Amino acid sequence: QVRLVESGGGLVQAGGSLRLSCAASGRTFNIYAMGWFRQAPGKEREFVAGISWTGGSTTYADSVKGRFTASRDNAENTVSLQMNSLKPEDTAVYYCAAGPRYGGSIYPTGSYSDWGQGTQVTVSS
């Protein structure tokens, strides 16, 4: 099992930026594809961004493309999500998750086996 802990959430005005981090421990982190998801109140959890196990491939939801950037540092066992030009509709609890071993940048939600506890992002208008 990969243990994941998110940090970096908070309250920001529309147009601002936040950087989320996800620290991993447990099984060898650097062979797992990683994903970022979010869940707003009353809505289903949705895919935000994914990054392959090497970091060489990323995929983004259309709603965040051009504004969010996923990255990973396998030496430090961390994955990050840089969020710029934030909008009120980005308000949600954000989760990082571990996907398949030696995996690519996007999979169905059910393919991610280990999840963090989430970090709240609130964007005010």
Order of alpha helices (4+ residues) and beta strands (2+ residues): beta-beta-beta-beta-beta-beta-beta-beta-beta-beta-beta
